[in-house]
């Protein structure tokens, strides 16, 4: 379990570290944020498919709803700004890491799945929140995009706290 979480964290941190050394534009930032949201929506859908634990299911429902709402706001903003999200190496690395993690989660059942899913959510939110705070928000040029990212960060920090609470309940 620890190795799986450590691998996911490493997968997420490498792109963020690479971003720190390069200038990224708003279209790339939007793609990274949207990709990160979709990854959490997909993880939540998997949890709703596999978990029977009411706490885990309620958490997953919150993740799916909240990340969809933020992604919908992001798409509306991008439409208003006439900006097309730009695929990039960070988005691709996030997706590849998430696909590998989903494959591992898919193989688990019951309490083992619940624990691995929630552990992954804690690690994922810590990493994404750090990337938002340290890289994406500071590099966003458009004030509306920056504001949306800041609002998302507040929500995702609450997600992290919620995931940590559920994790403590699973012990």
NUTOR-428729 format. One record per residue (C-alpha): residue number from 1; x, y, z. Coordinates in Angstrom, 2 decimals. Layout:
NUTOR-428729
  nr       u       v       w
 NUM       X       Y       Z
...
//
This chain:
NUTOR-428729
  nr       u       v       w
   1    0.00    0.00    0.00
   2    2.71    2.48    0.97
   3    4.69    1.63   -2.17
   4    1.60    2.22   -4.35
   5    0.95    5.60   -2.72
   6    4.63    6.55   -2.92
   7    4.65    5.68   -6.64
   8    1.57    7.81   -7.26
   9    3.06   10.72   -5.36
  10    6.29   10.42   -7.34
  11    4.31   10.31  -10.60
  12    2.46   13.48   -9.67
  13    5.43   15.33   -8.23
  14    7.75   14.83  -11.19
  15    5.53   16.80  -13.59
  16    5.03   19.51  -10.96
  17    8.77   19.73  -10.41
  18    9.32   19.98  -14.16
  19    6.72   22.75  -14.32
  20    8.63   24.79  -11.76
  21   11.51   25.09  -14.22
  22    9.43   26.10  -17.24
  23    6.85   28.72  -18.05
  24    3.43   27.26  -18.73
  25    0.59   29.10  -20.35
  26   -3.05   29.36  -19.32
  27   -4.18   26.81  -21.92
  28   -1.75   24.26  -20.47
  29   -2.73   25.12  -16.90
  30   -6.39   24.66  -17.80
  31   -5.64   21.25  -19.34
  32   -3.69   20.12  -16.28
  33   -6.44   21.22  -13.88
  34   -9.18   19.67  -16.02
  35   -7.23   16.42  -16.34
  36   -6.67   16.28  -12.57
  37  -10.41   16.79  -12.01
  38  -11.33   14.05  -14.47
  39   -8.89   11.68  -12.79
  40  -10.66   12.18   -9.47
  41  -14.08   11.79  -11.10
  42  -12.98    8.48  -12.63
  43  -11.56    7.29   -9.29
  44  -14.85    8.20   -7.60
  45  -16.83    6.27  -10.21
  46  -14.64    3.24   -9.57
  47  -15.21    3.57   -5.82
  48  -18.96    3.80   -6.34
  49  -18.80    0.66   -8.46
  50  -16.66   -1.37   -6.05
  51  -17.20   -0.12   -2.49
  52  -20.00   -1.13   -0.15
  53  -18.74    1.06    2.71
  54  -21.22    3.93    3.26
  55  -18.48    6.39    4.30
  56  -16.33    5.60    1.29
  57  -19.33    5.80   -1.04
  58  -20.43    9.16    0.41
  59  -16.90   10.50   -0.01
  60  -16.76    9.25   -3.61
  61  -20.11   10.86   -4.37
  62  -18.77   14.18   -3.04
  63  -15.62   13.83   -5.17
  64  -17.57   13.09   -8.36
  65  -20.03   15.93   -7.78
  66  -17.51   18.58   -6.73
  67  -14.88   17.84   -9.38
  68  -17.54   17.75  -12.10
  69  -18.84   21.14  -10.93
  70  -15.36   22.68  -11.00
  71  -14.61   21.17  -14.40
  72  -17.93   22.49  -15.74
  73  -17.01   25.99  -14.48
  74  -13.59   25.66  -16.07
  75  -15.08   24.69  -19.43
  76  -17.53   27.59  -19.28
  77  -14.70   30.01  -18.50
  78  -12.55   28.65  -21.31
  79  -15.48   29.00  -23.70
  80  -15.96   32.60  -22.60
  81  -12.26   33.30  -23.08
  82  -12.16   31.36  -26.36
  83   -9.24   29.29  -25.04
  84   -8.73   25.65  -25.99
  85   -7.02   23.56  -23.28
  86   -3.57   22.53  -24.49
  87   -2.42   18.97  -23.88
  88    1.05   18.78  -22.37
  89    3.55   16.43  -20.76
  90    2.22   17.08  -17.25
  91   -1.35   16.21  -18.21
  92   -0.11   13.08  -19.96
  93    1.96   12.01  -16.94
  94   -1.00   12.59  -14.62
  95   -3.23   10.46  -16.83
  96   -0.66    7.66  -17.15
  97   -0.15    7.57  -13.38
  98   -3.89    7.55  -12.77
  99   -4.43    4.75  -15.28
 100   -1.79    2.63  -13.54
 101   -3.34    3.32  -10.13
 102   -6.84    2.51  -11.42
 103   -5.57   -0.84  -12.68
 104   -4.20   -1.63   -9.21
 105   -7.41   -0.49   -7.50
 106   -9.54   -2.50   -9.93
 107   -7.82   -5.69   -8.70
 108   -8.80   -5.05   -5.05
 109  -12.05   -5.76   -3.24
 110  -13.82   -4.93   -0.01
 111  -11.80   -3.34    2.79
 112   -8.55   -3.58    0.81
 113  -10.10   -1.55   -2.01
 114  -11.61    1.00    0.39
 115   -8.31    1.57    2.17
 116   -6.29    1.81   -1.05
 117   -8.81    4.18   -2.65
 118   -8.90    6.51    0.36
 119   -5.10    6.40    0.79
 120   -4.79    7.32   -2.87
 121   -7.25   10.20   -2.43
 122   -5.26   11.60    0.50
 123   -2.00   11.43   -1.46
 124   -3.59   12.71   -4.66
 125   -5.19   15.74   -3.02
 126   -1.99   16.61   -1.15
 127   -0.06   16.56   -4.40
 128   -2.64   18.33   -6.54
 129   -3.16   20.99   -3.87
 130    0.60   21.57   -3.77
 131    0.73   21.87   -7.56
 132   -2.17   24.32   -7.53
 133   -0.65   26.42   -4.75
 134    2.98   26.36   -5.88
 135    2.80   26.15   -9.68
 136   -0.56   26.51  -11.39
 137   -1.99   29.51   -9.52
 138    1.27   31.52   -9.56
 139    1.71   30.90  -13.30
 140   -1.89   31.63  -14.33
 141   -2.02   34.93  -16.23
 142   -5.77   35.35  -16.65
 143   -7.41   36.74  -13.50
 144  -10.59   34.67  -13.98
 145   -8.60   31.44  -14.39
 146   -6.47   32.30  -11.35
 147   -9.63   32.96   -9.32
 148  -11.19   29.65  -10.39
 149   -7.99   27.79   -9.45
 150   -7.94   29.53   -6.05
 151  -11.58   28.57   -5.45
 152  -10.78   25.02   -6.52
 153   -7.82   24.90   -4.14
 154  -10.03   25.81   -1.18
 155  -12.49   23.07   -2.13
 156   -9.75   20.51   -2.74
 157   -8.11   21.30    0.60
 158  -11.46   20.41    2.16
 159  -11.44   17.21    0.09
 160   -8.03   16.35    1.48
 161   -9.26   16.86    5.05
 162  -12.35   14.76    4.30
 163  -10.19   11.98    2.81
 164   -7.92   12.06    5.88
 165  -11.00   11.79    8.14
 166  -12.39    8.81    6.20
 167   -8.93    7.22    6.23
 168   -8.84    7.50   10.02
 169  -12.27    5.85   10.23
 170  -11.11    2.87    8.16
 171   -8.47    1.84   10.72
//
